[in-house]
């Protein structure tokens, strides 16, 4: 299972561009820390380069970073030295039963078999432990982001945000392992140059273009050329941090 996940979602060539992506809304993280009711030890699954882990560690939590990709983990270890980093994935964390107070998935729940990930989270969580799955979403009602999205669809009419933009409630309800669903979202503005916006897109792995192939590179560059001709040089991008949060039954 670990090898399959790493092959399908290999972020090795994307890792260096993660610093161009916005982090989660700080007030939303503060609310979730309060909601966790004194959680001390958190397993941040699919930790990437440590974006969410840094925010949690700054708020006094003992963070265990679970990340299967070597390139991601290498960058993350430099950014967050006071966390424990483990080479593992969300369905085989290697953590002991009932060993953590909180499990977080920062933009990673969608790349896993969610049913198996929930079973693994249930196993490693203490009784009454908390789980959060969160993402940052570009606000597609924002005029600039609407233009950016329509340019993508000019090249890829079937383009969509996939599982990450879906309502996660059904997967939690169907698991029957978690309850007390608590949903939170917070808007924020992220100011970024157009070129950095394009670099942030290089951190994205999706099913519509593969930057490891010539065809994928060509398609992405065509999209970028259109963005450069239609978008301003500085973007004030409206994002929404969205988080689904549940308690172990």
C-alpha positions as CSV (number, residue, x, y, z in Angstrom):
1,X,0.0,0.0,0.0
2,X,2.8,2.4,0.9
3,X,4.6,1.9,-2.4
4,X,1.4,2.3,-4.3
5,X,0.6,5.6,-2.7
6,X,4.1,6.9,-3.2
7,X,4.1,6.0,-6.9
8,X,0.6,7.5,-7.6
9,X,1.2,10.7,-5.5
10,X,5.0,11.1,-6.0
11,X,5.7,14.8,-5.1
12,X,9.5,14.6,-5.4
13,X,9.7,17.2,-8.2
14,X,6.9,19.3,-6.7
15,X,8.4,19.7,-3.2
16,X,10.6,22.7,-3.9
17,X,7.6,24.8,-4.9
18,X,5.6,24.3,-1.7
19,X,6.9,27.5,-0.2
20,X,4.9,29.5,-2.8
21,X,1.6,28.2,-1.5
22,X,-0.2,30.1,1.3
23,X,-0.5,28.5,4.7
24,X,-3.8,28.0,6.6
25,X,-5.7,30.9,8.1
26,X,-4.2,31.5,11.6
27,X,-7.5,32.3,13.3
28,X,-8.9,29.0,12.0
29,X,-6.0,27.1,13.5
30,X,-6.4,28.9,16.8
31,X,-10.1,27.8,16.9
32,X,-9.1,24.2,16.2
33,X,-6.5,24.2,18.9
34,X,-9.1,25.4,21.3
35,X,-11.6,22.8,20.0
36,X,-9.0,20.0,20.6
37,X,-9.5,20.5,24.3
38,X,-6.0,20.4,25.5
39,X,-4.5,18.0,22.9
40,X,-0.8,17.7,23.4
41,X,0.5,15.2,20.9
42,X,-0.6,15.5,17.3
43,X,0.1,13.3,14.3
44,X,0.2,15.5,11.2
45,X,-0.3,13.0,8.4
46,X,0.9,13.8,4.9
47,X,3.0,16.6,6.5
48,X,4.6,17.6,3.2
49,X,7.2,20.3,3.9
50,X,5.8,21.1,7.3
51,X,3.4,23.9,6.6
52,X,0.7,22.9,9.0
53,X,3.1,21.3,11.4
54,X,4.9,24.6,11.9
55,X,1.7,26.3,12.8
56,X,0.8,23.6,15.3
57,X,4.3,23.5,16.9
58,X,4.1,27.3,17.2
59,X,1.0,26.8,19.3
60,X,2.8,24.5,21.8
61,X,1.8,21.1,20.4
62,X,4.2,18.1,20.3
63,X,4.1,17.4,16.5
64,X,4.8,14.1,14.8
65,X,5.2,14.6,11.1
66,X,4.2,11.6,8.9
67,X,5.5,12.0,5.4
68,X,6.4,9.3,2.9
69,X,8.1,11.4,0.3
70,X,11.9,11.9,0.8
71,X,12.1,15.2,-0.9
72,X,9.2,16.7,1.0
73,X,10.5,15.3,4.3
74,X,14.1,16.6,3.7
75,X,12.8,20.2,3.2
76,X,10.4,19.8,6.2
77,X,13.1,18.6,8.6
78,X,15.1,21.8,7.9
79,X,12.0,24.0,8.4
80,X,10.7,22.2,11.6
81,X,13.6,20.7,13.5
82,X,11.8,20.2,16.8
83,X,9.3,17.7,15.4
84,X,9.7,14.0,15.0
85,X,9.7,13.1,11.3
86,X,8.6,9.6,10.3
87,X,8.8,8.1,6.8
88,X,5.3,6.5,6.6
89,X,1.9,7.2,5.1
90,X,-1.7,7.8,6.3
91,X,-2.8,4.2,6.2
92,X,0.4,2.7,7.8
93,X,1.7,5.4,10.2
94,X,3.8,3.0,12.3
95,X,2.5,4.7,15.4
96,X,1.3,2.8,18.4
97,X,-2.3,2.2,19.3
98,X,-3.9,5.1,21.2
99,X,-0.7,7.1,21.1
100,X,-1.9,10.6,20.0
101,X,-4.5,13.1,21.0
102,X,-5.1,14.6,17.6
103,X,-4.7,13.6,13.9
104,X,-4.5,16.3,11.2
105,X,-4.5,16.0,7.5
106,X,-3.3,19.2,5.8
107,X,-4.3,19.0,2.1
108,X,-3.5,15.2,2.3
109,X,-6.8,13.4,3.1
110,X,-7.8,13.5,-0.5
111,X,-4.7,11.6,-1.8
112,X,-5.3,8.6,0.5
113,X,-7.8,5.8,0.6
114,X,-10.0,7.8,3.0
115,X,-11.7,4.8,4.5
116,X,-8.4,3.1,5.4
117,X,-7.0,6.4,6.6
118,X,-9.9,6.8,9.0
119,X,-9.4,3.3,10.3
120,X,-5.7,4.1,10.9
121,X,-6.5,7.4,12.6
122,X,-9.0,5.6,14.8
123,X,-6.3,3.1,15.8
124,X,-3.7,5.6,16.8
125,X,-6.0,8.1,18.5
126,X,-6.7,8.0,22.2
127,X,-10.3,7.5,23.3
128,X,-12.2,10.7,22.6
129,X,-9.3,12.0,20.3
130,X,-9.8,14.5,17.6
131,X,-9.3,14.5,13.8
132,X,-9.1,17.4,11.4
133,X,-9.0,17.3,7.6
134,X,-8.3,20.7,6.0
135,X,-7.6,22.4,2.7
136,X,-7.0,25.9,1.3
137,X,-9.3,26.6,-1.6
138,X,-9.0,29.5,-4.1
139,X,-12.3,31.4,-4.1
140,X,-13.5,30.8,-7.6
141,X,-16.1,33.6,-7.2
142,X,-13.3,36.1,-7.0
143,X,-13.1,37.7,-10.5
144,X,-9.4,37.2,-10.9
145,X,-9.5,33.5,-9.9
146,X,-12.6,33.0,-12.1
147,X,-10.5,34.2,-15.0
148,X,-7.6,31.9,-14.0
149,X,-10.0,29.0,-13.7
150,X,-11.6,29.6,-17.1
151,X,-8.2,29.7,-18.8
152,X,-7.5,26.2,-17.4
153,X,-10.9,25.1,-18.7
154,X,-10.2,26.5,-22.1
155,X,-7.4,23.9,-22.4
156,X,-9.0,21.2,-20.1
157,X,-12.9,21.4,-20.3
158,X,-13.3,18.6,-17.7
159,X,-11.0,20.3,-15.1
160,X,-12.3,20.2,-11.6
161,X,-11.0,20.3,-8.0
162,X,-11.6,16.6,-7.3
163,X,-12.1,15.1,-3.8
164,X,-10.4,18.0,-2.0
165,X,-13.4,20.3,-2.9
166,X,-16.1,17.7,-1.9
167,X,-18.1,17.8,1.3
168,X,-16.2,15.4,3.6
169,X,-19.2,14.8,5.9
170,X,-20.4,11.6,4.2
171,X,-17.1,9.8,4.5
172,X,-17.0,10.5,8.3
173,X,-20.6,9.5,8.8
174,X,-20.3,6.3,6.8
175,X,-17.2,5.2,8.7
176,X,-19.2,5.1,12.0
177,X,-15.9,5.6,13.8
178,X,-16.2,9.3,14.4
179,X,-18.9,11.7,15.5
180,X,-19.7,15.3,16.6
181,X,-18.8,16.8,13.2
182,X,-17.6,20.3,13.5
183,X,-17.0,22.3,10.3
184,X,-15.1,25.6,10.1
185,X,-14.1,27.9,7.3
186,X,-12.2,31.2,7.1
187,X,-11.5,33.5,4.2
188,X,-8.2,35.3,3.9
189,X,-6.3,37.3,1.3
190,X,-2.9,36.2,0.0
191,X,-0.9,38.7,-2.0
192,X,1.4,37.2,-4.6
193,X,3.2,38.1,-7.8
194,X,2.0,36.5,-10.9
195,X,5.3,34.6,-11.4
196,X,5.1,33.2,-7.8
197,X,1.5,32.3,-8.4
198,X,2.7,30.2,-11.4
199,X,5.5,28.7,-9.3
200,X,2.8,27.7,-6.7
201,X,1.0,25.8,-9.4
202,X,4.1,23.8,-10.0
203,X,3.6,22.3,-6.5
204,X,0.2,20.9,-7.7
205,X,-0.1,17.3,-8.7
206,X,-3.3,16.4,-10.5
207,X,-4.7,14.1,-13.1
208,X,-4.9,16.7,-15.9
209,X,-1.2,17.4,-16.6
210,X,2.0,15.7,-15.5
211,X,5.0,17.9,-15.4
212,X,7.2,14.9,-15.6
213,X,6.2,14.4,-19.2
214,X,6.8,16.5,-22.3
215,X,3.1,16.7,-23.1
216,X,2.3,17.7,-19.5
217,X,5.0,20.4,-19.6
218,X,3.7,21.8,-22.9
219,X,0.1,21.9,-21.7
220,X,1.1,23.7,-18.5
221,X,3.3,26.2,-20.3
222,X,0.4,27.0,-22.6
223,X,-1.8,27.7,-19.6
224,X,0.9,29.9,-18.1
225,X,1.3,31.9,-21.3
226,X,-2.5,32.6,-21.2
227,X,-2.3,33.6,-17.5
228,X,0.6,36.0,-18.2
229,X,-1.5,37.7,-20.9
230,X,-4.8,37.9,-18.9
231,X,-3.8,38.3,-15.2
232,X,-2.3,41.3,-13.4
233,X,1.3,41.2,-12.3
234,X,0.3,41.3,-8.6
235,X,-2.6,39.1,-7.4
236,X,-4.6,39.6,-4.2
237,X,-6.0,36.1,-4.0
238,X,-8.9,35.3,-1.8
239,X,-8.6,31.8,-0.2
240,X,-10.8,29.9,2.2
241,X,-9.4,27.5,4.8
242,X,-11.9,24.7,5.2
243,X,-11.7,22.1,7.9
244,X,-13.9,19.1,8.8
245,X,-13.3,18.0,12.4
246,X,-14.6,15.0,14.2
247,X,-14.2,13.2,17.5
248,X,-13.4,9.5,18.0
249,X,-16.4,7.5,19.2
